[in-house]
Amino acid sequence: MALLHDEAIEALLEGTSWRKDGRTIVRDFEFANFNDAVAFVNRVAVDADKADHHPDILIHSYRKVQIRISTHTEGGITMRDVELAKAIDTVV
Amino acid sequence: MALLHDEAIEALLEGTSWRKDGRTIVRDFEFANFNDAVAFVNRVAVDADKADHHPDILIHSYRKVQIRISTHTEGGITMRDVELAKAIDTVV
C-alpha cells in the first residue's frame, strides 16, 4: 500500500479529531473514568484485529487514551491507517 | 502515603523486572501477539481497580506493553506503587 502525501493526509483528516504527527496519525480521547477508558481500548482492539492493523495505545492520566496509527512496513501513513482511524471513531 | 527514598526503591525493586525512571517505576512486557498483550492489560486493569491505583499503560509494537506506575498525589514513588507492581507481576 502506497504512502500518502502530506496534502492527501491533511485532506483526509480534515474535519476529524485526528492529527498528523510525524509518520503517524494521532487522536486523544478522554473518558469518565479508567474503566471506561479500558472498555474503549477493548473495542479498538476488536477493530484492530479485524483490520489486522495494530495501533499503539496509551492509557494514561486515569481516564485518557491516546491512539497512534502508522503503517510500519511502509514507514509512514497509508490508507490503511486512515481506514482504521475511521473505524475507531465509530466505537468511541 | 510517604514518598520512598531512592535507596528504599532500589532495595524494593532488586530482583524484580521493574526499574525506577524519574518519578515512576516501569516494566516492559512482551507477549506472543496483540491479543495476548490486550488480555494482559485487562488483567492489569482489574488489579488497578482493586487497588484504586491506576498506572499508565502503553500497548505498542504489536505485542509489547509498558507499564508505568507513580503516586501522582505525592509526586513520586510510594509503597502503593511497589504493591501494585507486585500485583501485576502475578498476572503476567
N, CA and C atoms of all chains as a GROMACS GRO file, in nm:
protein
  552
    1MET      N    1   0.084  -0.121   0.000
    1MET     CA    2   0.000   0.000   0.000
    1MET      C    3   0.087   0.126   0.000
    2ALA      N    4   0.052   0.222  -0.084
    2ALA     CA    5   0.138   0.340  -0.103
    2ALA      C    6   0.129   0.438   0.012
    3LEU      N    7   0.240   0.502   0.042
    3LEU     CA    8   0.240   0.610   0.140
    3LEU      C    9   0.158   0.726   0.084
    4LEU      N   10   0.089   0.795   0.174
    4LEU     CA   11   0.011   0.912   0.135
    4LEU      C   12   0.099   1.037   0.141
    5HIS      N   13   0.076   1.127   0.049
    5HIS     CA   14   0.143   1.258   0.052
    5HIS      C   15   0.080   1.344   0.162
    6ASP      N   16   0.157   1.440   0.209
    6ASP     CA   17   0.108   1.527   0.318
    6ASP      C   18  -0.025   1.594   0.285
    7GLU      N   19  -0.038   1.638   0.160
    7GLU     CA   20  -0.163   1.708   0.122
    7GLU      C   21  -0.281   1.613   0.131
    8ALA      N   22  -0.260   1.489   0.087
    8ALA     CA   23  -0.367   1.389   0.092
    8ALA      C   24  -0.404   1.359   0.236
    9ILE      N   25  -0.304   1.346   0.322
    9ILE     CA   26  -0.330   1.317   0.464
    9ILE      C   27  -0.411   1.431   0.525
   10GLU      N   28  -0.368   1.553   0.500
   10GLU     CA   29  -0.442   1.668   0.554
   10GLU      C   30  -0.586   1.670   0.507
   11ALA      N   31  -0.605   1.642   0.380
   11ALA     CA   32  -0.741   1.643   0.324
   11ALA      C   33  -0.825   1.532   0.388
   12LEU      N   34  -0.764   1.415   0.406
   12LEU     CA   35  -0.838   1.302   0.463
   12LEU      C   36  -0.872   1.323   0.610
   13LEU      N   37  -0.785   1.393   0.683
   13LEU     CA   38  -0.808   1.412   0.827
   13LEU      C   39  -0.890   1.537   0.857
   14GLU      N   40  -0.909   1.620   0.757
   14GLU     CA   41  -0.984   1.744   0.781
   14GLU      C   42  -1.125   1.714   0.832
   15GLY      N   43  -1.165   1.786   0.935
   15GLY     CA   44  -1.298   1.764   0.993
   15GLY      C   45  -1.304   1.646   1.088
   16THR      N   46  -1.192   1.575   1.106
   16THR     CA   47  -1.186   1.466   1.205
   16THR      C   48  -1.110   1.516   1.328
   17SER      N   49  -1.102   1.433   1.430
   17SER     CA   50  -1.025   1.469   1.550
   17SER      C   51  -0.884   1.411   1.546
   18TRP      N   52  -0.844   1.360   1.431
   18TRP     CA   53  -0.710   1.305   1.415
   18TRP      C   54  -0.615   1.411   1.364
   19ARG      N   55  -0.488   1.396   1.403
   19ARG     CA   56  -0.385   1.487   1.352
   19ARG      C   57  -0.265   1.405   1.307
   20LYS      N   58  -0.191   1.462   1.215
   20LYS     CA   59  -0.066   1.401   1.171
   20LYS      C   60   0.042   1.440   1.270
   21ASP      N   61   0.123   1.341   1.312
   21ASP     CA   62   0.238   1.369   1.400
   21ASP      C   63   0.353   1.284   1.348
   22GLY      N   64   0.439   1.346   1.271
   22GLY     CA   65   0.550   1.272   1.211
   22GLY      C   66   0.496   1.166   1.116
   23ARG      N   67   0.538   1.042   1.138
   23ARG     CA   68   0.495   0.933   1.049
   23ARG      C   69   0.374   0.858   1.102
   24THR      N   70   0.299   0.923   1.192
   24THR     CA   71   0.181   0.859   1.248
   24THR      C   72   0.061   0.954   1.242
   25ILE      N   73  -0.058   0.897   1.261
   25ILE     CA   74  -0.175   0.981   1.289
   25ILE      C   75  -0.220   0.951   1.431
   26VAL      N   76  -0.264   1.057   1.499
   26VAL     CA   77  -0.286   1.050   1.644
   26VAL      C   78  -0.421   1.110   1.679
   27ARG      N   79  -0.487   1.047   1.778
   27ARG     CA   80  -0.605   1.110   1.837
   27ARG      C   81  -0.605   1.087   1.988
   28ASP      N   82  -0.644   1.190   2.062
   28ASP     CA   83  -0.656   1.183   2.208
   28ASP      C   84  -0.802   1.172   2.246
   29PHE      N   85  -0.828   1.086   2.343
   29PHE     CA   86  -0.964   1.060   2.390
   29PHE      C   87  -0.967   1.080   2.542
   30GLU      N   88  -1.083   1.120   2.594
   30GLU     CA   89  -1.098   1.133   2.738
   30GLU      C   90  -1.232   1.072   2.777
   31PHE      N   91  -1.228   0.989   2.882
   31PHE     CA   92  -1.348   0.918   2.925
   31PHE      C   93  -1.383   0.957   3.068
   32ALA      N   94  -1.495   0.903   3.118
   32ALA     CA   95  -1.540   0.940   3.252
   32ALA      C   96  -1.446   0.886   3.359
   33ASN      N   97  -1.386   0.769   3.333
   33ASN     CA   98  -1.300   0.706   3.433
   33ASN      C   99  -1.213   0.598   3.367
   34PHE      N  100  -1.129   0.535   3.448
   34PHE     CA  101  -1.034   0.434   3.400
   34PHE      C  102  -1.105   0.317   3.332
   35ASN      N  103  -1.213   0.269   3.394
   35ASN     CA  104  -1.282   0.153   3.337
   35ASN      C  105  -1.342   0.183   3.200
   36ASP      N  106  -1.395   0.301   3.184
   36ASP     CA  107  -1.447   0.340   3.052
   36ASP      C  108  -1.334   0.348   2.950
   37ALA      N  109  -1.219   0.397   2.993
   37ALA     CA  110  -1.103   0.405   2.902
   37ALA      C  111  -1.060   0.264   2.858
   38VAL      N  112  -1.056   0.172   2.953
   38VAL     CA  113  -1.016   0.034   2.921
   38VAL      C  114  -1.120  -0.033   2.831
   39ALA      N  115  -1.246  -0.008   2.857
   39ALA     CA  116  -1.352  -0.065   2.773
   39ALA      C  117  -1.336  -0.016   2.628
   40PHE      N  118  -1.305   0.111   2.612
   40PHE     CA  119  -1.281   0.166   2.478
   40PHE      C  120  -1.162   0.095   2.412
   41VAL      N  121  -1.057   0.075   2.487
   41VAL     CA  122  -0.938   0.008   2.431
   41VAL      C  123  -0.975  -0.132   2.382
   42ASN      N  124  -1.062  -0.199   2.453
   42ASN     CA  125  -1.106  -0.331   2.408
   42ASN      C  126  -1.186  -0.324   2.278
   43ARG      N  127  -1.265  -0.219   2.262
   43ARG     CA  128  -1.339  -0.204   2.136
   43ARG      C  129  -1.240  -0.174   2.022
   44VAL      N  130  -1.141  -0.091   2.051
   44VAL     CA  131  -1.038  -0.062   1.950
   44VAL      C  132  -0.964  -0.191   1.912
   45ALA      N  133  -0.939  -0.275   2.011
   45ALA     CA  134  -0.865  -0.398   1.985
   45ALA      C  135  -0.942  -0.488   1.888
   46VAL      N  136  -1.073  -0.489   1.901
   46VAL     CA  137  -1.156  -0.570   1.810
   46VAL      C  138  -1.140  -0.517   1.667
   47ASP      N  139  -1.150  -0.386   1.651
   47ASP     CA  140  -1.133  -0.324   1.519
   47ASP      C  141  -0.993  -0.352   1.463
   48ALA      N  142  -0.894  -0.340   1.549
   48ALA     CA  143  -0.756  -0.359   1.505
   48ALA      C  144  -0.737  -0.501   1.454
   49ASP      N  145  -0.797  -0.594   1.526
   49ASP     CA  146  -0.782  -0.733   1.487
   49ASP      C  147  -0.854  -0.762   1.356
   50LYS      N  148  -0.974  -0.706   1.341
   50LYS     CA  149  -1.048  -0.722   1.215
   50LYS      C  150  -0.964  -0.671   1.099
   51ALA      N  151  -0.901  -0.556   1.118
   51ALA     CA  152  -0.824  -0.491   1.012
   51ALA      C  153  -0.684  -0.551   0.999
   52ASP      N  154  -0.649  -0.639   1.093
   52ASP     CA  155  -0.510  -0.688   1.103
   52ASP      C  156  -0.411  -0.571   1.096
   53HIS      N  157  -0.443  -0.468   1.172
   53HIS     CA  158  -0.360  -0.347   1.172
   53HIS      C  159  -0.364  -0.293   1.316
   54HIS      N  160  -0.248  -0.279   1.377
   54HIS     CA  161  -0.243  -0.267   1.523
   54HIS      C  162  -0.181  -0.134   1.566
   55PRO      N  163  -0.265  -0.046   1.619
   55PRO     CA  164  -0.213   0.085   1.661
   55PRO      C  165  -0.138   0.074   1.793
   56ASP      N  166  -0.063   0.178   1.825
   56ASP     CA  167  -0.009   0.193   1.960
   56ASP      C  168  -0.117   0.262   2.044
   57ILE      N  169  -0.137   0.213   2.164
   57ILE     CA  170  -0.246   0.261   2.251
   57ILE      C  171  -0.190   0.295   2.387
   58LEU      N  172  -0.206   0.419   2.428
   58LEU     CA  173  -0.160   0.462   2.560
   58LEU      C  174  -0.279   0.500   2.647
   59ILE      N  175  -0.295   0.427   2.759
   59ILE     CA  176  -0.393   0.464   2.861
   59ILE      C  177  -0.317   0.545   2.965
   60HIS      N  178  -0.358   0.667   2.989
   60HIS     CA  179  -0.279   0.750   3.081
   60HIS      C  180  -0.369   0.848   3.158
   61SER      N  181  -0.313   0.902   3.265
   61SER     CA  182  -0.383   1.004   3.345
   61SER      C  183  -0.523   0.959   3.386
   62TYR      N  184  -0.533   0.831   3.425
   62TYR     CA  185  -0.655   0.770   3.481
   62TYR      C  186  -0.764   0.746   3.379
   63ARG      N  187  -0.793   0.843   3.291
   63ARG     CA  188  -0.912   0.826   3.206
   63ARG      C  189  -0.889   0.873   3.063
   64LYS      N  190  -0.762   0.888   3.026
   64LYS     CA  191  -0.731   0.933   2.891
   64LYS      C  192  -0.668   0.821   2.808
   65VAL      N  193  -0.692   0.826   2.678
   65VAL     CA  194  -0.633   0.728   2.586
   65VAL      C  195  -0.577   0.804   2.467
   66GLN      N  196  -0.457   0.768   2.426
   66GLN     CA  197  -0.402   0.821   2.302
   66GLN      C  198  -0.379   0.705   2.206
   67ILE      N  199  -0.432   0.720   2.084
   67ILE     CA  200  -0.413   0.617   1.982
   67ILE      C  201  -0.324   0.676   1.873
   68ARG      N  202  -0.228   0.594   1.832
   68ARG     CA  203  -0.129   0.637   1.733
   68ARG      C  204  -0.121   0.528   1.625
   69ILE      N  205  -0.146   0.564   1.501
   69ILE     CA  206  -0.153   0.464   1.393
   69ILE      C  207  -0.051   0.495   1.285
   70SER      N  208   0.016   0.392   1.240
   70SER     CA  209   0.116   0.406   1.134
   70SER      C  210   0.127   0.274   1.058
   71THR      N  211   0.172   0.280   0.935
   71THR     CA  212   0.198   0.156   0.861
   71THR      C  213   0.349   0.131   0.862
   72HIS      N  214   0.390   0.050   0.959
   72HIS     CA  215   0.534   0.034   0.985
   72HIS      C  216   0.607  -0.025   0.865
   73THR      N  217   0.540  -0.117   0.795
   73THR     CA  218   0.606  -0.180   0.680
   73THR      C  219   0.640  -0.078   0.571
   74GLU      N  220   0.561   0.032   0.566
   74GLU     CA  221   0.585   0.135   0.464
   74GLU      C  222   0.663   0.253   0.521
   75GLY      N  223   0.676   0.256   0.652
   75GLY     CA  224   0.748   0.368   0.715
   75GLY      C  225   0.673   0.499   0.712
   76GLY      N  226   0.540   0.491   0.714
   76GLY     CA  227   0.463   0.616   0.714
   76GLY      C  228   0.315   0.591   0.714
   77ILE      N  229   0.240   0.686   0.660
   77ILE     CA  230   0.094   0.685   0.669
   77ILE      C  231   0.032   0.641   0.536
   78THR      N  232  -0.057   0.541   0.544
   78THR     CA  233  -0.125   0.490   0.425
   78THR      C  234  -0.276   0.494   0.447
   79MET      N  235  -0.350   0.454   0.346
   79MET     CA  236  -0.497   0.449   0.359
   79MET      C  237  -0.540   0.350   0.467
   80ARG      N  238  -0.459   0.248   0.492
   80ARG     CA  239  -0.494   0.153   0.599
   80ARG      C  240  -0.507   0.225   0.732
   81ASP      N  241  -0.418   0.323   0.754
   81ASP     CA  242  -0.421   0.398   0.880
   81ASP      C  243  -0.548   0.484   0.890
   82VAL      N  244  -0.578   0.550   0.778
   82VAL     CA  245  -0.696   0.637   0.777
   82VAL      C  246  -0.822   0.553   0.796
   83GLU      N  247  -0.825   0.435   0.734
   83GLU     CA  248  -0.943   0.348   0.748
   83GLU      C  249  -0.959   0.297   0.891
   84LEU      N  250  -0.848   0.262   0.955
   84LEU     CA  251  -0.857   0.217   1.095
   84LEU      C  252  -0.902   0.333   1.184
   85ALA      N  253  -0.850   0.452   1.158
   85ALA     CA  254  -0.891   0.571   1.236
   85ALA      C  255  -1.042   0.591   1.227
   86LYS      N  256  -1.096   0.577   1.107
   86LYS     CA  257  -1.240   0.596   1.089
   86LYS      C  258  -1.319   0.487   1.159
   87ALA      N  259  -1.268   0.365   1.158
   87ALA     CA  260  -1.334   0.255   1.230
   87ALA      C  261  -1.334   0.284   1.380
   88ILE      N  262  -1.222   0.333   1.432
   88ILE     CA  263  -1.211   0.364   1.575
   88ILE      C  264  -1.310   0.475   1.612
   89ASP      N  265  -1.326   0.571   1.524
   89ASP     CA  266  -1.420   0.682   1.551
   89ASP      C  267  -1.562   0.633   1.574
   90THR      N  268  -1.596   0.518   1.520
   90THR     CA  269  -1.732   0.466   1.536
   90THR      C  270  -1.752   0.393   1.669
   91VAL      N  271  -1.644   0.367   1.744
   91VAL     CA  272  -1.658   0.291   1.870
   91VAL      C  273  -1.621   0.373   1.994
   92VAL      N  274  -1.606   0.505   1.975
   92VAL     CA  275  -1.571   0.591   2.091
   92VAL      C  276  -1.684   0.590   2.192
   93MET      N  277   0.039   0.883   5.200
   93MET     CA  278   0.147   0.782   5.197
   93MET      C  279   0.280   0.851   5.162
   94ALA      N  280   0.385   0.814   5.234
   94ALA     CA  281   0.514   0.885   5.220
   94ALA      C  282   0.588   0.844   5.093
   95LEU      N  283   0.658   0.939   5.036
   95LEU     CA  284   0.747   0.909   4.924
   95LEU      C  285   0.861   0.821   4.973
   96LEU      N  286   0.903   0.729   4.887
   96LEU     CA  287   1.017   0.643   4.921
   96LEU      C  288   1.148   0.710   4.880
   97HIS      N  289   1.250   0.689   4.960
   97HIS     CA  290   1.384   0.735   4.924
   97HIS      C  291   1.442   0.645   4.815
   98ASP      N  292   1.536   0.698   4.739
   98ASP     CA  293   1.596   0.622   4.629
   98ASP      C  294   1.651   0.487   4.674
   99GLU      N  295   1.716   0.485   4.790
   99GLU     CA  296   1.777   0.360   4.838
   99GLU      C  297   1.668   0.256   4.866
  100ALA      N  298   1.559   0.301   4.923
  100ALA     CA  299   1.449   0.210   4.954
  100ALA      C  300   1.389   0.156   4.825
  101ILE      N  301   1.372   0.243   4.726
  101ILE     CA  302   1.315   0.200   4.598
  101ILE      C  303   1.406   0.095   4.534
  102GLU      N  304   1.535   0.124   4.533
  102GLU     CA  305   1.629   0.027   4.474
  102GLU      C  306   1.623  -0.108   4.545
  103ALA      N  307   1.618  -0.102   4.677
  103ALA     CA  308   1.612  -0.227   4.755
  103ALA      C  309   1.483  -0.303   4.724
  104LEU      N  310   1.372  -0.230   4.714
  104LEU     CA  311   1.242  -0.295   4.691
  104LEU      C  312   1.232  -0.354   4.550
  105LEU      N  313   1.299  -0.290   4.454
  105LEU     CA  314   1.289  -0.337   4.315
  105LEU      C  315   1.397  -0.441   4.280
  106GLU      N  316   1.493  -0.456   4.366
  106GLU     CA  317   1.602  -0.550   4.338
  106GLU      C  318   1.546  -0.691   4.318
  107GLY      N  319   1.594  -0.757   4.214
  107GLY     CA  320   1.548  -0.892   4.187
  107GLY      C  321   1.414  -0.897   4.113
  108THR      N  322   1.354  -0.780   4.088
  108THR     CA  323   1.231  -0.774   4.008
  108THR      C  324   1.267  -0.726   3.867
  109SER      N  325   1.167  -0.721   3.780
  109SER     CA  326   1.189  -0.670   3.644
  109SER      C  327   1.150  -0.524   3.632
  110TRP      N  328   1.126  -0.459   3.744
  110TRP     CA  329   1.090  -0.317   3.744
  110TRP      C  330   1.213  -0.230   3.760
  111ARG      N  331   1.205  -0.112   3.701
  111ARG     CA  332   1.315  -0.016   3.718
  111ARG      C  333   1.256   0.120   3.753
  112LYS      N  334   1.338   0.198   3.821
  112LYS     CA  335   1.299   0.336   3.852
  112LYS      C  336   1.331   0.422   3.730
  113ASP      N  337   1.238   0.507   3.692
  113ASP     CA  338   1.262   0.601   3.581
  113ASP      C  339   1.203   0.735   3.624
  114GLY      N  340   1.287   0.822   3.672
  114GLY     CA  341   1.237   0.951   3.723
  114GLY      C  342   1.145   0.928   3.841
  115ARG      N  343   1.024   0.981   3.833
  115ARG     CA  344   0.929   0.970   3.944
  115ARG      C  345   0.832   0.855   3.926
  116THR      N  346   0.871   0.757   3.841
  116THR     CA  347   0.785   0.642   3.817
  116THR      C  348   0.865   0.512   3.829
  117ILE      N  349   0.793   0.400   3.842
  117ILE     CA  350   0.857   0.270   3.822
  117ILE      C  351   0.797   0.208   3.697
  118VAL      N  352   0.884   0.140   3.621
  118VAL     CA  353   0.849   0.098   3.486
  118VAL      C  354   0.885  -0.049   3.466
  119ARG      N  355   0.798  -0.121   3.392
  119ARG     CA  356   0.836  -0.254   3.346
  119ARG      C  357   0.787  -0.275   3.203
  120ASP      N  358   0.870  -0.339   3.123
  120ASP     CA  359   0.835  -0.373   2.984
  120ASP      C  360   0.801  -0.520   2.974
  121PHE      N  361   0.696  -0.549   2.900
  121PHE     CA  362   0.648  -0.685   2.881
  121PHE      C  363   0.639  -0.715   2.731
  122GLU      N  364   0.657  -0.842   2.695
  122GLU     CA  365   0.641  -0.881   2.555
  122GLU      C  366   0.558  -1.009   2.550
  123PHE      N  367   0.460  -1.011   2.462
  123PHE     CA  368   0.370  -1.124   2.452
  123PHE      C  369   0.379  -1.188   2.313
  124ALA      N  370   0.304  -1.296   2.293
  124ALA     CA  371   0.310  -1.366   2.165
  124ALA      C  372   0.248  -1.283   2.054
  125ASN      N  373   0.146  -1.204   2.087
  125ASN     CA  374   0.076  -1.128   1.984
  125ASN      C  375  -0.007  -1.016   2.050
  126PHE      N  376  -0.074  -0.939   1.966
  126PHE     CA  377  -0.152  -0.825   2.011
  126PHE      C  378  -0.263  -0.866   2.108
  127ASN      N  379  -0.333  -0.974   2.074
  127ASN     CA  380  -0.444  -1.015   2.161
  127ASN      C  381  -0.397  -1.057   2.300
  128ASP      N  382  -0.284  -1.122   2.307
  128ASP     CA  383  -0.229  -1.159   2.438
  128ASP      C  384  -0.189  -1.034   2.516
  129ALA      N  385  -0.137  -0.934   2.446
  129ALA     CA  386  -0.100  -0.808   2.511
  129ALA      C  387  -0.224  -0.740   2.569
  130VAL      N  388  -0.332  -0.737   2.490
  130VAL     CA  389  -0.456  -0.673   2.535
  130VAL      C  390  -0.518  -0.751   2.652
  131ALA      N  391  -0.511  -0.883   2.646
  131ALA     CA  392  -0.564  -0.965   2.756
  131ALA      C  393  -0.488  -0.934   2.886
  132PHE      N  394  -0.358  -0.918   2.875
  132PHE     CA  395  -0.278  -0.881   2.993
  132PHE      C  396  -0.322  -0.745   3.047
  133VAL      N  397  -0.342  -0.651   2.958
  133VAL     CA  398  -0.385  -0.517   3.002
  133VAL      C  399  -0.517  -0.525   3.078
  134ASN      N  400  -0.605  -0.612   3.036
  134ASN     CA  401  -0.732  -0.629   3.108
  134ASN      C  402  -0.709  -0.687   3.248
  135ARG      N  403  -0.613  -0.778   3.260
  135ARG     CA  404  -0.583  -0.831   3.394
  135ARG      C  405  -0.524  -0.722   3.483
  136VAL      N  406  -0.436  -0.641   3.424
  136VAL     CA  407  -0.379  -0.528   3.498
  136VAL      C  408  -0.489  -0.432   3.542
  137ALA      N  409  -0.586  -0.410   3.455
  137ALA     CA  410  -0.694  -0.316   3.486
  137ALA      C  411  -0.774  -0.364   3.607
  138VAL      N  412  -0.792  -0.495   3.620
  138VAL     CA  413  -0.863  -0.550   3.736
  138VAL      C  414  -0.784  -0.520   3.863
  139ASP      N  415  -0.654  -0.546   3.859
  139ASP     CA  416  -0.568  -0.517   3.975
  139ASP      C  417  -0.569  -0.368   4.009
  140ALA      N  418  -0.562  -0.286   3.906
  140ALA     CA  419  -0.558  -0.140   3.926
  140ALA      C  420  -0.686  -0.093   3.993
  141ASP      N  421  -0.796  -0.150   3.949
  141ASP     CA  422  -0.923  -0.110   4.008
  141ASP      C  423  -0.935  -0.155   4.152
  142LYS      N  424  -0.893  -0.278   4.179
  142LYS     CA  425  -0.893  -0.329   4.317
  142LYS      C  426  -0.813  -0.236   4.408
  143ALA      N  427  -0.696  -0.194   4.359
  143ALA     CA  428  -0.606  -0.111   4.439
  143ALA      C  429  -0.647   0.037   4.434
  144ASP      N  430  -0.744   0.069   4.352
  144ASP     CA  431  -0.779   0.210   4.324
  144ASP      C  432  -0.653   0.291   4.295
  145HIS      N  433  -0.569   0.233   4.211
  145HIS     CA  434  -0.440   0.296   4.177
  145HIS      C  435  -0.415   0.262   4.031
  146HIS      N  436  -0.399   0.365   3.947
  146HIS     CA  437  -0.412   0.344   3.803
  146HIS      C  438  -0.283   0.378   3.729
  147PRO      N  439  -0.215   0.277   3.679
  147PRO     CA  440  -0.090   0.302   3.608
  147PRO      C  441  -0.115   0.355   3.467
  148ASP      N  442  -0.011   0.410   3.408
  148ASP     CA  443  -0.014   0.438   3.265
  148ASP      C  444   0.025   0.310   3.192
  149ILE      N  445  -0.047   0.279   3.085
  149ILE     CA  446  -0.029   0.152   3.014
  149ILE      C  447  -0.014   0.181   2.865
  150LEU      N  448   0.099   0.142   2.810
  150LEU     CA  449   0.123   0.160   2.666
  150LEU      C  450   0.132   0.025   2.597
  151ILE      N  451   0.039   0.002   2.502
  151ILE     CA  452   0.046  -0.116   2.415
  151ILE      C  453   0.114  -0.069   2.287
  152HIS      N  454   0.225  -0.131   2.252
  152HIS     CA  455   0.298  -0.081   2.134
  152HIS      C  456   0.370  -0.194   2.061
  153SER      N  457   0.410  -0.165   1.941
  153SER     CA  458   0.488  -0.260   1.859
  153SER      C  459   0.420  -0.397   1.851
  154TYR      N  460   0.287  -0.394   1.836
  154TYR     CA  461   0.205  -0.514   1.811
  154TYR      C  462   0.186  -0.602   1.934
  155ARG      N  463   0.292  -0.629   2.009
  155ARG     CA  464   0.278  -0.729   2.117
  155ARG      C  465   0.354  -0.692   2.244
  156LYS      N  466   0.389  -0.563   2.255
  156LYS     CA  467   0.460  -0.518   2.374
  156LYS      C  468   0.371  -0.428   2.460
  157VAL      N  469   0.398  -0.432   2.589
  157VAL     CA  470   0.326  -0.346   2.683
  157VAL      C  471   0.427  -0.283   2.778
  158GLN      N  472   0.412  -0.155   2.801
  158GLN     CA  473   0.493  -0.089   2.904
  158GLN      C  474   0.398  -0.034   3.012
  159ILE      N  475   0.430  -0.069   3.136
  159ILE     CA  476   0.350  -0.019   3.249
  159ILE      C  477   0.436   0.077   3.329
  160ARG      N  478   0.374   0.188   3.366
  160ARG     CA  479   0.445   0.294   3.438
  160ARG      C  480   0.357   0.334   3.557
  161ILE      N  481   0.413   0.325   3.677
  161ILE     CA  482   0.334   0.349   3.799
  161ILE      C  483   0.396   0.462   3.880
  162SER      N  484   0.311   0.548   3.929
  162SER     CA  485   0.356   0.661   4.011
  162SER      C  486   0.241   0.702   4.102
  163THR      N  487   0.274   0.764   4.215
  163THR     CA  488   0.169   0.819   4.302
  163THR      C  489   0.162   0.969   4.277
  164HIS      N  490   0.069   1.007   4.189
  164HIS     CA  491   0.066   1.146   4.141
  164HIS      C  492   0.038   1.245   4.254
  165THR      N  493  -0.048   1.202   4.350
  165THR     CA  494  -0.080   1.294   4.459
  165THR      C  495   0.043   1.328   4.542
  166GLU      N  496   0.141   1.238   4.544
  166GLU     CA  497   0.263   1.262   4.623
  166GLU      C  498   0.377   1.312   4.535
  167GLY      N  499   0.359   1.304   4.403
  167GLY     CA  500   0.464   1.350   4.312
  167GLY      C  501   0.584   1.257   4.306
  168GLY      N  502   0.562   1.129   4.329
  168GLY     CA  503   0.676   1.036   4.324
  168GLY      C  504   0.633   0.894   4.353
  169ILE      N  505   0.728   0.816   4.405
  169ILE     CA  506   0.708   0.672   4.423
  169ILE      C  507   0.682   0.640   4.570
  170THR      N  508   0.572   0.565   4.594
  170THR     CA  509   0.536   0.524   4.730
  170THR      C  510   0.519   0.372   4.734
  171MET      N  511   0.490   0.320   4.852
  171MET     CA  512   0.466   0.176   4.866
  171MET      C  513   0.345   0.132   4.784
  172ARG      N  514   0.250   0.221   4.761
  172ARG     CA  515   0.134   0.184   4.678
  172ARG      C  516   0.181   0.140   4.539
  173ASP      N  517   0.282   0.209   4.488
  173ASP     CA  518   0.332   0.176   4.354
  173ASP      C  519   0.400   0.039   4.354
  174VAL      N  520   0.481   0.017   4.457
  174VAL     CA  521   0.552  -0.111   4.466
  174VAL      C  522   0.452  -0.225   4.483
  175GLU      N  523   0.349  -0.202   4.562
  175GLU     CA  524   0.248  -0.306   4.583
  175GLU      C  525   0.171  -0.338   4.455
  176LEU      N  526   0.137  -0.233   4.379
  176LEU     CA  527   0.067  -0.258   4.252
  176LEU      C  528   0.159  -0.332   4.154
  177ALA      N  529   0.287  -0.294   4.152
  177ALA     CA  530   0.384  -0.363   4.065
  177ALA      C  531   0.389  -0.512   4.098
  178LYS      N  532   0.390  -0.543   4.226
  178LYS     CA  533   0.396  -0.684   4.266
  178LYS      C  534   0.267  -0.758   4.229
  179ALA      N  535   0.154  -0.689   4.240
  179ALA     CA  536   0.027  -0.750   4.199
  179ALA      C  537   0.028  -0.778   4.049
  180ILE      N  538   0.080  -0.684   3.972
  180ILE     CA  539   0.086  -0.701   3.826
  180ILE      C  540   0.177  -0.818   3.790
  181ASP      N  541   0.284  -0.834   3.864
  181ASP     CA  542   0.377  -0.946   3.837
  181ASP      C  543   0.309  -1.082   3.848
  182THR      N  544   0.202  -1.088   3.924
  182THR     CA  545   0.134  -1.218   3.941
  182THR      C  546   0.036  -1.248   3.828
  183VAL      N  547   0.010  -1.148   3.739
  183VAL     CA  548  -0.089  -1.172   3.632
  183VAL      C  549  -0.027  -1.167   3.492
  184VAL      N  550   0.106  -1.168   3.485
  184VAL     CA  551   0.174  -1.165   3.353
  184VAL      C  552   0.143  -1.291   3.276
   0.00000   0.00000   0.00000
